[in-house]
């Protein structure tokens, strides 16, 4: 194997481990959220719910970083664009309401508001 093939193999293994870790943490967050909901009502101030939304944001943002090389710097992508396009034809969607909010400027904030609305 050449050194380039070894680097590619190591990078793929690292990416696989990162993905597995994110999914494992998400499973734990969902379990704790379900356990908490058995005893009390969950609202947006609940620590388990906040933890779950942060983990969900990490999962949605995974591998959306912009590409950087010596001749180009790409803007980091955000999951809001994917949510907006995916919910385009959903009836009674809250996407237009979130886009119309004047105090929300960044796409990351729009994505966070979408998570809290759902």
C-alpha positions in Angstrom: 0.0 0.0 0.0 1.2 3.5 -0.8 1.3 6.2 1.9 -1.6 8.0 0.2 -3.8 4.9 0.4 -2.9 4.4 4.1 -3.8 8.1 4.8 -7.2 7.6 3.0 -7.9 4.4 4.9 -7.0 6.1 8.3 -9.2 9.1 7.4 -12.2 6.8 6.6 -11.8 4.9 9.8 -11.6 8.1 11.8 -14.8 9.4 10.1 -16.6 6.1 10.8 -15.6 6.3 14.5 -16.8 9.9 14.7 -20.2 9.0 13.1 -20.6 6.0 15.5 -19.8 8.2 18.5 -22.4 10.8 17.4 -25.0 8.1 17.1 -24.2 6.6 20.4 -24.4 9.9 22.2 -27.7 10.6 20.5 -29.1 7.3 21.6 -28.1 8.1 25.2 -29.7 11.5 25.0 -32.9 10.1 23.6 -33.0 7.5 26.4 -32.5 10.1 29.1 -35.2 12.3 27.5 -37.6 9.4 27.4 -36.8 8.5 31.1 -37.3 12.1 32.1 -40.7 12.3 30.2 -42.0 9.3 32.2 -41.9 11.4 35.4 -42.5 15.0 34.3 -43.5 17.2 31.4 -40.7 18.2 29.1 -40.4 21.8 27.9 -37.7 23.8 26.2 -36.0 24.6 29.6 -35.4 20.9 30.5 -31.7 20.1 30.6 -32.3 16.8 28.8 -34.1 18.5 26.0 -31.4 21.1 25.6 -28.8 18.4 25.6 -30.7 16.5 22.9 -31.1 19.6 20.7 -27.3 20.4 21.0 -26.5 16.8 20.0 -29.0 17.0 17.1 -27.3 20.2 15.9 -23.9 18.4 15.9 -25.4 15.6 13.9 -27.0 17.9 11.4 -23.8 20.0 11.1 -21.5 17.0 10.8 -19.3 17.2 7.8 -20.8 20.6 6.6 -17.6 22.5 7.1 -16.5 24.6 4.2 -13.6 23.4 2.1 -10.3 25.3 2.5 -7.3 25.0 0.2 -4.5 27.4 -0.7 -6.5 29.1 -3.5 -10.1 29.0 -2.2 -12.0 29.3 1.1 -15.5 28.1 0.9 -18.1 29.4 3.4 -19.1 26.8 6.0 -22.5 25.3 5.1 -25.3 25.1 7.6 -28.1 22.6 8.0 -30.8 25.3 7.8 -30.6 25.3 4.0 -31.3 21.5 3.9 -34.2 21.9 6.4 -35.6 24.8 4.4 -35.5 22.9 1.1 -36.7 19.6 2.7 -39.8 21.3 4.2 -40.6 23.4 1.2 -43.7 21.4 0.3 -44.8 20.4 3.9 -48.3 21.8 4.7 -48.5 24.1 7.7 -44.7 24.4 7.8 -43.2 27.0 10.2 -40.3 27.7 7.8 -41.8 30.9 6.4 -42.4 32.2 9.9 -38.8 31.6 10.9 -37.5 33.2 7.8 -39.7 36.2 8.4 -38.3 36.8 11.9 -36.4 40.1 11.8 -34.0 39.4 14.7 -32.6 36.2 13.1 -29.8 36.9 10.8 -27.5 33.8 10.6 -28.6 30.5 9.1 -27.3 28.7 12.1 -29.7 30.6 14.3 -32.6 29.9 12.0 -31.7 26.1 12.2 -31.7 26.4 16.0 -35.0 28.1 16.0 -36.4 25.4 13.7 -35.3 22.7 16.2 -36.9 24.5 19.1 -40.2 25.0 17.2 -40.4 21.3 16.4 
